[in-house]
Amino acid sequence: QVQLVETGGGLVEAGGSLRLSCAVSGLLSNIRAGSWYRQAPGQQRELVAQIYRDGRTDYGDSVKGRFTISKDDSKSAIDLQMNNLKPEDTAVYYCDIPGGYWGQGTQVTVSS
């Protein structure tokens, strides 16, 4: 059974940093690709970052230059380094991998 567990969320002041991690278990091989999404109250779920099998990455316009997605095969995890956080980054952050697997989300709150 494939499971995804996100950790690393919390409360941080504007300008601060957080590192989210998505631990993946139950796969028969290394993680091929993955994504981080976020959803703020009353808003639609928004793509934050993607990492592809070949290592290429894509980012939402609002986080380019501030967030970095990476894949750690030794930990079977997809990480999201978030720097220079802004109050508008406040949301529940979710990770997903191909096959329709999602985690339960982790709350990120950025105070002004």
LUMLOKE-995036 format. One record per residue (C-alpha): x, y, z; residue in one letter. Coordinates in steps of 0.5 Angstrom, whole numbers. Layout:
N
<pt><east>X</east><north>Y</north><up>Z</up><rest>A</rest></pt>
...
//
This chain:
112
<pt><east>0</east><north>0</north><up>0</up><rest>Q</rest></pt>
<pt><east>3</east><north>7</north><up>-2</up><rest>V</rest></pt>
<pt><east>3</east><north>12</north><up>3</up><rest>Q</rest></pt>
<pt><east>5</east><north>19</north><up>3</up><rest>L</rest></pt>
<pt><east>7</east><north>23</north><up>9</up><rest>V</rest></pt>
<pt><east>8</east><north>31</north><up>9</up><rest>E</rest></pt>
<pt><east>12</east><north>34</north><up>15</up><rest>T</rest></pt>
<pt><east>16</east><north>40</north><up>16</up><rest>G</rest></pt>
<pt><east>10</east><north>45</north><up>17</up><rest>G</rest></pt>
<pt><east>9</east><north>50</north><up>22</up><rest>G</rest></pt>
<pt><east>9</east><north>58</north><up>24</up><rest>L</rest></pt>
<pt><east>14</east><north>62</north><up>21</up><rest>V</rest></pt>
<pt><east>15</east><north>70</north><up>20</up><rest>E</rest></pt>
<pt><east>15</east><north>73</north><up>14</up><rest>A</rest></pt>
<pt><east>22</east><north>73</north><up>11</up><rest>G</rest></pt>
<pt><east>23</east><north>66</north><up>14</up><rest>G</rest></pt>
<pt><east>24</east><north>59</north><up>11</up><rest>S</rest></pt>
<pt><east>21</east><north>52</north><up>12</up><rest>L</rest></pt>
<pt><east>23</east><north>45</north><up>9</up><rest>R</rest></pt>
<pt><east>17</east><north>41</north><up>8</up><rest>L</rest></pt>
<pt><east>19</east><north>33</north><up>7</up><rest>S</rest></pt>
<pt><east>14</east><north>28</north><up>4</up><rest>C</rest></pt>
<pt><east>16</east><north>21</north><up>6</up><rest>A</rest></pt>
<pt><east>14</east><north>16</north><up>1</up><rest>V</rest></pt>
<pt><east>13</east><north>8</north><up>3</up><rest>S</rest></pt>
<pt><east>10</east><north>2</north><up>-1</up><rest>G</rest></pt>
<pt><east>13</east><north>3</north><up>-7</up><rest>L</rest></pt>
<pt><east>17</east><north>-2</north><up>-11</up><rest>L</rest></pt>
<pt><east>22</east><north>3</north><up>-14</up><rest>S</rest></pt>
<pt><east>25</east><north>9</north><up>-13</up><rest>N</rest></pt>
<pt><east>20</east><north>15</north><up>-14</up><rest>I</rest></pt>
<pt><east>20</east><north>17</north><up>-21</up><rest>R</rest></pt>
<pt><east>17</east><north>24</north><up>-20</up><rest>A</rest></pt>
<pt><east>13</east><north>28</north><up>-16</up><rest>G</rest></pt>
<pt><east>9</east><north>35</north><up>-14</up><rest>S</rest></pt>
<pt><east>7</east><north>40</north><up>-9</up><rest>W</rest></pt>
<pt><east>1</east><north>43</north><up>-9</up><rest>Y</rest></pt>
<pt><east>-2</east><north>48</north><up>-4</up><rest>R</rest></pt>
<pt><east>-9</east><north>50</north><up>-2</up><rest>Q</rest></pt>
<pt><east>-11</east><north>56</north><up>2</up><rest>A</rest></pt>
<pt><east>-18</east><north>57</north><up>5</up><rest>P</rest></pt>
<pt><east>-23</east><north>59</north><up>0</up><rest>G</rest></pt>
<pt><east>-18</east><north>58</north><up>-6</up><rest>Q</rest></pt>
<pt><east>-17</east><north>52</north><up>-11</up><rest>Q</rest></pt>
<pt><east>-11</east><north>48</north><up>-10</up><rest>R</rest></pt>
<pt><east>-5</east><north>51</north><up>-13</up><rest>E</rest></pt>
<pt><east>1</east><north>47</north><up>-16</up><rest>L</rest></pt>
<pt><east>7</east><north>50</north><up>-13</up><rest>V</rest></pt>
<pt><east>13</east><north>45</north><up>-16</up><rest>A</rest></pt>
<pt><east>14</east><north>39</north><up>-20</up><rest>Q</rest></pt>
<pt><east>20</east><north>35</north><up>-21</up><rest>I</rest></pt>
<pt><east>20</east><north>30</north><up>-27</up><rest>Y</rest></pt>
<pt><east>24</east><north>23</north><up>-28</up><rest>R</rest></pt>
<pt><east>30</east><north>26</north><up>-31</up><rest>D</rest></pt>
<pt><east>31</east><north>32</north><up>-25</up><rest>G</rest></pt>
<pt><east>27</east><north>37</north><up>-29</up><rest>R</rest></pt>
<pt><east>23</east><north>42</north><up>-25</up><rest>T</rest></pt>
<pt><east>18</east><north>47</north><up>-26</up><rest>D</rest></pt>
<pt><east>15</east><north>52</north><up>-21</up><rest>Y</rest></pt>
<pt><east>9</east><north>56</north><up>-20</up><rest>G</rest></pt>
<pt><east>10</east><north>64</north><up>-22</up><rest>D</rest></pt>
<pt><east>9</east><north>66</north><up>-15</up><rest>S</rest></pt>
<pt><east>14</east><north>62</north><up>-12</up><rest>V</rest></pt>
<pt><east>20</east><north>62</north><up>-17</up><rest>K</rest></pt>
<pt><east>26</east><north>64</north><up>-14</up><rest>G</rest></pt>
<pt><east>24</east><north>62</north><up>-7</up><rest>R</rest></pt>
<pt><east>22</east><north>55</north><up>-7</up><rest>F</rest></pt>
<pt><east>26</east><north>49</north><up>-9</up><rest>T</rest></pt>
<pt><east>24</east><north>42</north><up>-10</up><rest>I</rest></pt>
<pt><east>28</east><north>36</north><up>-10</up><rest>S</rest></pt>
<pt><east>28</east><north>28</north><up>-9</up><rest>K</rest></pt>
<pt><east>32</east><north>24</north><up>-5</up><rest>D</rest></pt>
<pt><east>32</east><north>17</north><up>-7</up><rest>D</rest></pt>
<pt><east>36</east><north>15</north><up>0</up><rest>S</rest></pt>
<pt><east>30</east><north>17</north><up>4</up><rest>K</rest></pt>
<pt><east>25</east><north>16</north><up>-1</up><rest>S</rest></pt>
<pt><east>22</east><north>23</north><up>0</up><rest>A</rest></pt>
<pt><east>21</east><north>29</north><up>-4</up><rest>I</rest></pt>
<pt><east>23</east><north>36</north><up>-1</up><rest>D</rest></pt>
<pt><east>21</east><north>43</north><up>-2</up><rest>L</rest></pt>
<pt><east>25</east><north>48</north><up>1</up><rest>Q</rest></pt>
<pt><east>22</east><north>55</north><up>2</up><rest>M</rest></pt>
<pt><east>25</east><north>61</north><up>3</up><rest>N</rest></pt>
<pt><east>23</east><north>68</north><up>4</up><rest>N</rest></pt>
<pt><east>16</east><north>66</north><up>6</up><rest>L</rest></pt>
<pt><east>11</east><north>71</north><up>5</up><rest>K</rest></pt>
<pt><east>4</east><north>71</north><up>8</up><rest>P</rest></pt>
<pt><east>1</east><north>69</north><up>2</up><rest>E</rest></pt>
<pt><east>4</east><north>63</north><up>2</up><rest>D</rest></pt>
<pt><east>0</east><north>61</north><up>8</up><rest>T</rest></pt>
<pt><east>-4</east><north>54</north><up>6</up><rest>A</rest></pt>
<pt><east>-4</east><north>47</north><up>7</up><rest>V</rest></pt>
<pt><east>1</east><north>44</north><up>3</up><rest>Y</rest></pt>
<pt><east>0</east><north>37</north><up>0</up><rest>Y</rest></pt>
<pt><east>5</east><north>32</north><up>-4</up><rest>C</rest></pt>
<pt><east>3</east><north>27</north><up>-10</up><rest>D</rest></pt>
<pt><east>6</east><north>22</north><up>-14</up><rest>I</rest></pt>
<pt><east>4</east><north>19</north><up>-21</up><rest>P</rest></pt>
<pt><east>-2</east><north>14</north><up>-19</up><rest>G</rest></pt>
<pt><east>-6</east><north>19</north><up>-16</up><rest>G</rest></pt>
<pt><east>-3</east><north>18</north><up>-9</up><rest>Y</rest></pt>
<pt><east>-3</east><north>24</north><up>-4</up><rest>W</rest></pt>
<pt><east>-1</east><north>26</north><up>3</up><rest>G</rest></pt>
<pt><east>-6</east><north>28</north><up>8</up><rest>Q</rest></pt>
<pt><east>-2</east><north>35</north><up>8</up><rest>G</rest></pt>
<pt><east>2</east><north>40</north><up>13</up><rest>T</rest></pt>
<pt><east>0</east><north>47</north><up>15</up><rest>Q</rest></pt>
<pt><east>4</east><north>53</north><up>13</up><rest>V</rest></pt>
<pt><east>3</east><north>59</north><up>17</up><rest>T</rest></pt>
<pt><east>7</east><north>66</north><up>15</up><rest>V</rest></pt>
<pt><east>6</east><north>71</north><up>20</up><rest>S</rest></pt>
<pt><east>7</east><north>79</north><up>17</up><rest>S</rest></pt>
//
